[in-house]
Amino acid sequence: MNIMSDKLPKWLPDKDCDSILYVAQTFQAREGSLQGNYAYLSMCLQLYAGLRIGEVVTLKPKDVYFTSGMEEISVLSKKSNLERVVPIYETPLLPLLKYFQGEKLDPEKPYIQRSPKTLWALYKRIYQKAKVEFSGTHELRHTYSRNLLMNDVPIPLLSALLGHKDLRSTLVYSRLLPERDTIHRALKQMNDQRSSRLNKERSI
């Protein structure tokens, strides 16, 4: 397998993430059914903790730790057979999991008792309603990865958070460039700082 293929991971901009999460919170799969809170939780676990869809459906309340300032989830990957710890404090995922904690769930049973196939189909319907192109459930994990990378999280740490066995699997994200407006803002800021420095030097 060519890990460093030409195909880049697909990810979602913030506005599309906001749209699908908004729809997921109130989505009803059929008339009279319960709101799709499990779909919303599933999406948040992928977007804010980088879980694979197979890891989403096996996460249990006993895997979540609410120690103040050290809130985290423990994830055992069936794909790599690696256990990893993912911090969740200061993310929208934390209050959501705290809400479920108050529901007195069985700590040994998964939060989301649905198959990956069922979630995939539900995601597709939510994306369609949100008018966002659907490219599979892994897209939210890619978005999590890109967001961390764009906030200067180093590749080795990103690899650990994603549960990759091989660092080369993580390196593909290093090829994701910032959006055009991000590049322009960074260059403008750099030029403004340079101009400000030159002006100060001239005034001395």
Secondary structure by P-SEA (a helix, b strand, c coil): ccccccccbbbbcaaaaaaaaaaaaccccccccccaaaaaaaaaaaacccccaaaaaacccccccccccbbbbbbbbccccccccccccccaaaaaaaaaaacccccccccccccaaaaaaaaaaaaaaacccccccaaaaaaaaaaaaaacccaaaaaaaacccccccccccccccccaaaaaaaaaaaaaaaaaaaaaaaac
